[in-house]
């Protein structure tokens, strides 16, 4: 399994303060990894879900993790394009900006 980037400092602080929530979060993530989808497919699905839920921090984290897996940025942009028909143009444009921000080397804010 690929080593994922270190979570942002705010996430680490939250988990230190609430370790049982951190453990539960890890348990959820572990369960989600079980199944026939490979790691790259799972990451692209999670990006799509983050876009659909309009969670900027989750989009940032998904892009960061996708890059760590070596996923082609073109695939990330394709997920944005696929989401456009469901989330609408303005939401897709927002998601595009979040993806682009991370691909341009921008650091995500506190929610990511």
Secondary structure, DSSP 8 states (H G I E B T S, - for coil): --------HHHHHHHHH-HHHHHHHHHHHHHHH-SSS-HHHHHHHHHHHHHHTT-HHHHHHHHHHHHHTT--HHHHHHHHHHHHHHH-HHHHHHHHHHHHHHHTT----TT-
